[in-house]
Amino acid sequence: MNVVGQLVAALGTAVVTDAAALALTQADRSGHVSASAPLAVVHAMSVADIATTLRIANATGTPVVTRGAGTGLAGGAIASGGEIVLSTLAMDRVLEINPADQLAVIEPGILNGRFNEILAEHGFWFAPDPASKAISTVGGNIATNAGGLLCAKYGVTRDAVLGLTVVLADGEVLELGHRSVKGVTGLDLTALFVGSEGLLGVIAGATVRIRPLVAGVVATIAAYFPTVTDAAAASAGITAAGIQPAVMEIMDAASLEATATLLALPSVSTGEAHLVVQTDGPAAAAEAEEALGIILAMGGRAELSTDPVVGEQLLAVRRAMHPAMARLGTTLIEDVSVPRSALPAMFAEIVRIEQAYGIRIPTVAHAGDGNLHPNFIFDGPEVPDLIWRAADELFGAALKLGGTLTGEHGIGILKKRWLGDELGETQLELQRRIKAVFDPNGILNPGKVF
């Protein structure tokens, strides 16, 4: 019996081979599409379903691609011919909310936004805040160590994960981590799996930190500057002053123009860069006033609001960035990070690369932590060589400034050619050997990252 037959015999209707369903797994939000469809999609409903799938796949040497909502931006969950897609999207329950210990136990398929709706009913929230939170799963957030708008103050996904239920390539189930605030017994395998992009095992559940809802005023500043380097300098000035905003985001003129067109915002002037700053907590009002003073002193024009509805409207401009880019053509969305003090220099490098290659690179940045998202726009399904050359130069510039290839999207397919530039051959080989310990037959997400 072939591998699909074995899966059907063991899992029944959870196994789907419909051509339309298979085609959906050949792409994600990166714009990359694989050349051929996978063998089948397994819609796991339990840890046991995941373990059964992996035991069959490992015994037959069949590659497995784990997939949640398919919102990734690096091609990390794209499937192709000869592979099994293991979907955890149907595993979407919140199993426990523990206010006393400020933790929750969840299945991987719960959407980030839905999880926060449930937590809000109990007076809590989950801090990781990717722009895709309405459509991305927490399991996917964990697999890529997703960041988002709030991570400058509240940390990335890794900072919110206490423990994981993981299924290894041979079907063995591991319980990693702990429910206590502290825990340093042995090597930190929980942290190793966060951001592992499906290479080491399948995340089948998680114990995560939750926070009490933030009390008090939330203050939001929408500011505009003549150039993006001016906006970056102001954000660096806010950081240097010791202010820690919950949100601090930059949009260059090209990204602001595209978003204003999408949202039909007549009040946005073309040619300007945008900086949005949001403070929360007991010192929110005072911090916002101090940040506003820095912005005005550095040549920005700005408005400040403590109305929560107005604040969300101001943030909606930034959150609409990705759909705005999608209207312009095929988008290669990049994800470099640099030290926060190097933001002005990195934006200057992007402007230089735009001029050198005769292209526009609409860019937004999580200015609070130095994570930039340059967007390369082109026509058609294939990335032109000109775009790859410009991207190569951009990555090199980030590394020279003490930065990294990816802050939150992961390596996936799209960035693996540059991995050695940052890690060096010794570390790259060590990481390959670590993968081999967890996945000796190499069935998990082959062709990704390494």
N, C-alpha and C positions, 0 to 999 in steps of 0.2 A: 504494500500500500504506500502510495506516495505521501509526501509531507502534508499536503492539503487534506488528503483523505484521513490521515491520522488525526489532524486537528479537528475535522468534522466529527469523527467518531468519538473524540474525547469531549468536545465542547459544543457540538450541535449547531444551533442557529447563531451562536456568537461568532461563527466564522462566516465572513462575507466575501464572495468572489465576483460580485456584480461589477461590470466594467466601469460604470459611472462612479461607484464608490471607490474603486481602485484608483481612478484618475485623480480624484480629489487629494490623494496622498502623495502625488507626484510633485507638489508645489507647496510653498509656504508663503509668508508675506515678504520674503526676500526678493521675489521676482524670478528666482531660479526654478526651472522645471526639468525634471529628469526625463530621459529619453524613452523609458519604457515603464510599464505598469508592474507593480509587485504581484506576488502570487495570490495573496489574500490579506484581508484585514480581520484581526481578532479583536472583538469588542469585549474586553475583560470586564467582568462584574465583581470580581473578588481577587484577593491575593492568591487564592488557589488557582483561579483561571490563568493568572500571570505565570505562576510556577509551572502549570501543566504545559503552557505554550512554550516556555523556555526549555523544559526537559525534552520536548519533542524536537524543537529546533536544534538544540545542542547535539542530540543523538544523531540527527540527520545532517548536521553541518550546514543548516540553513540560516542565512543572516536574518537578524531581527532589527527593525527600526521602531523604537518606542515613540509614540506620538500622543500629544494632548489635543489642544485646539488648533494647532498648525499656525500659530501667530508668530513664529520665530522669524528672525531677520537675517540669519546666516546660513540657511539651508540645512540646519542640523537635524531636522526630522523629515526630510524628503526621502521618499522610498523609490526604488527602481526595480528592474527585472530580477527575478529569482529571490526576492526578499519577502519576509512576513512583516506586516505592520501590526504592532501590538498597541492598540488604542486603550488608554486609561480614562477617556473622556466620560464614560458612563459611571465611573467610580467617583461620585460627586457628593458624598455625604460628609456632614460635620458630625463626628462621632462623640465628641465631648467638648464642652466649654467649662473650664475650671476657673472661676473668678478668684478663688483664694490663692491659687498658684500662678494666676495670670498666664494660662496656657490653654491651647485647644489641640485636639487630635482630629485630623482630617484625612480624607481620601484625596488622591492626587488630582482628580478631575474637577474639583470644585473651582468655579471661576473666582478670581480675585475679588471682583466687584460684588458678586453674590455673597461671598464669605464675609465681606465687610458689612453688607446689609444685615446678615444674620447676627454678627457680633454687635452691631449697633443696638439691637433690641435688648442686649444684655449690658449695654454701657461700655463696650470695648471696641477696639479696632485693630487691624493688622497693618503694620507700618509699610511693608514694601508696596510701592505705588507706581508700577510701570504705566506708561501712557496707554497701554493696551489692557488695562486692568478690567475693563468691562467684558473683554472677550478672551483673555488669556487665563490659563489654569494655574493654580498655585504649584502643582507638580511641575509644570513647564517653567514657572518662575524659579523653582528650586534647581531644576536641571541646568539652567543657564545662569544662575545667581543673578537674577534680574535686579535692576536698580529702580530708577524712576525719579519723579519730581521731588519726593520727600527724603531721598536717601542722604542728602547732605547733613541733615539733622538726626534722622532716625535710622540710618544704616541701610545696607542692601539686604537682599534676602538671606544671605548667610547669617547675618546678625540676628535673625528672627527664628532660626531653626535650632531646636533643642535635640531632636531625635528623628530618626527615619526608619521606616520599614522598607527593606531593600530585598529584591529577589535577584540572586546571582545568575550568571549565564546557564548554569546547570540546573536551575530551579530551586536551589537552596534558599531559604528565607532567613534573613538576618534582621535582628533588632538592634539598631545602633543608637548611641547617644543616651540621653537621660531626661528625666522630668525635673530635676533640680536645677537651680540657677547655676551652680558650679558643678564641674565634673571634668577631671583630667586623668582618668584611668586609661592608661595605654595611649596608643596613637589615636589621633582624632579622625576616625574614619567617616564620621558624620560630615565634617567639613570637606573631606576629600570627595564625597559624593555630590556635595553642593557645587554646581557649576561643571559637573563631569560630562554633560551633554550626551548622556546615554551610552557612554563607552564602558562603564564598569558594572552596571546592573540597572535594574528597573526600580524606580522610586514608586512604592506601592502604598505609602502612607507617611504621614509626618506629624510630629509633635512640635508645635510652633508657639513662640511667645506672642501674647496679645497685650495690648496696652489699654488702660482706661481712657475713655474719650477725653480729649484735651478740653479743659474748662477755660472760660474767659474769652476775651476778644481775639479775633483773628483779623489782622490788618494786612491789606494787600496794596502794593504800589505798582502802578503801570507807568513805566518811564520810556522815553524815546530819546535817541542820541543821533547826531549827524552820521557817525560811522560805527561799525561793529567793534572796532578796536577801542573806541571811546566807551561803549557799553561794557566791554570786557574790563577796561581799566577801572570803571566804577564798581563792578562786581568785586574785583580784587581789592579795591579800597574798603568795601564793606567787610570783606573777610579780614583784612589787616586791622580793622578797628575792633575786632573781637566779637562782632555781631554774628549770631548763628541763625540765619533764617530757616524756616521750614522748607521754603521753596525759593530758589533764585535761578531764573531761566533767562537765557539770551536767545533772541532770534535775529539773524542778519536781515538785511533789506530784502533779499530775494525770497527768503522763507516767509517773512512778514507780508510781503506783497501777495504771495500765492495764497496764504491763509486768509488775508483780508478779502481776496476775491471769492474764495470758497464760502466764507461766512457773510459776504455782502456787507462789509463794514465800511461805511463811507467816511468815517472820521479818521481812518489811518492814512497817514501821509506816506506816499511812496518815497523810497530812497533813504528812509530812516531805519535804524536798528532799534530793537525792542528789548527792554529789560523788565522782567516782572519779579517782584520780591514779595514774599508772604511770611509774616512772623506769627507765632502763636505762643501760648503759655502765659505765665504771670507777667512777663516783661514785654509782651508783644507790642503794646502801644508805644512804650518808650524806645524799643529797638526800631520800630518802624519810623518814628520821628528822626532818630539818629541816621538811619539809612537814607531817608528822604533828604536830609541835609547834605549828606555826601554826594548823592545823585545830583542835586541842584548845584553844588559847588563845582562839580566836574562837568558841567555844561549840559545836563539833561533837563528835559521838561517832564513833569510827572504829576500824577494824581494819586491820592491816598484814600482808601475807603476801609471802614471797619464794618460795613454791611456785608454779611456772609453771602447774600445773593449776588451783589455786585462783585464781590471777590471771586466767586465761581465764574462769573461772566468774563472777568479779566483773565482768569486762568484758561478759559475755553479757547482763547486765541492760540495759546501754546499747545494745548491738547489736540488741536485740529491739524497739526503740522503734517502727520503722515498721510491722511486722506487728501490734503492739499497737494502734496507731492505726487500722489498717484494720478491726479488729474493732468499732470504735466507730461507724463510718459512713463516708460519703464524706469524704476528707481533702484540704484545701488545705494543702500543706506549704510553708511559706515559708522564707526563707534570707537573712535580713539579717545584716550584720556591722557591728560598731562597734569603736572602739579598746578594747583589753582593760581599760583603767582605767574605761571607761564601762559595763562589763557590769552592775554593780549598778543603775545608773540605767536601763538598757534593760529589765532585768527589772521594775523598778518601774513603768516605762511600760506594760509588758504587763499587769501587775496592774491598773493604772488603766483600761486599755482594756477588760479583762474586766468590771470593775465598771460602766463606762459603758454597755456594750452588753448586759450580762446574759448573757454567754457565758463558757465556759471555753476557754482557749487553751493546751493542753498544750505545753510548750516544753522542748527540750533545747538544749544549747549546747556547742560546742567551746570551752571556756573558755580554752584555751591560746592561741587566736588571735582570740577575740571574735566567733565566728560562731554565730549563734543560729538554731534551727529552730522557730519557732512553728507550731503545727498548728491549723487551723480545721476543726472537725468539723461536718458537717451531713448532712441526709438528702436523697436523690435525686441525680440527675446534674448539676443546674445549681447553680452557686454563688449563694446568695441575696444580695439587695442588702445586707442587714444585714452579712453577712460581708465583702463587698467594701468597705463603708464602714469597718468595723473594720480591715481590712487596709490600707486607704489611710492611716488614722491611724497604724497601726503603722509603715508605711514612712516616713511623714513624721517620726516620732519618731526612727527610726534615722538619717535624713539630718541632722536637727538635732544629733544627738550626734556628728557627724563620720563617720558610717558610710556604708554602701552597700546597694543593693537586693538584691544577691546575692553571696554569698561563693564558691559552688561549684556551684549548680544551673543557673545560666544564666537568661536572660530568656525564651527560647522564645515561647510564646503568652501565658502567664499574666501576665507582668510588663511587656509592651511598653507598656502605657498609662502606666506611670510612668517610662519610660526618660528622657524629656525632663526630668523633675523633677531627676534627678541630673546628667545630662550638660549640660543647657542646649541651646538650639536650634543654636548655632554648632557645637558638637562633634557633635551628632546629625547635622547635615547633612554634616559632614566624613566621618563614618563611612558614611553612605549613599553618598557619592562614592567612598570606598575600595572598597566592595562593587561598585560599578558598574565599576571598573577590572578586577576579577577576573571579574565575571559581568555583562557588558554587556547581555545579553538577559534578565537577571533570572530565570533558571530555577531557581536553587539555593535550596531551602527558602523559597519565597515565603510571605509572611504571618507569618513568624517574626521576632522581635526588633524590627524596624523597623515 
